[in-house]
């Protein structure tokens, strides 16, 4: 009898784990899509072939700060201020984390 009472609990744990994994995958996918908008100027995977800075592998905290200062207008920019204004704090964090993990 005790085993039958544990089955719903075990099922809930398994289902909860699957849902969290699904959410993590969705967040990773969203991060990749958000960061991919950077690649048009900063090069494939953030590895710039030209004069625009490469942005791959930056520490996430540094990238977040830079994007926020562009967005807030406290850092001079040609176009980055306009790009950064389109992102929420959460999205900036997602972009920064994604770019920091590219090697």
Buried (B, 14 or more C-beta within 10 A) or exposed (E): EEEEEEEEEEEEEEEEEEEEEEEEEEBBEBBEEBBBEBBEBBBEBBEBEEEEEBBBBBEBEEBBBBBBBBBEEEBEBEEBBEBBEEBEEEBBBBBBBBBBEBE
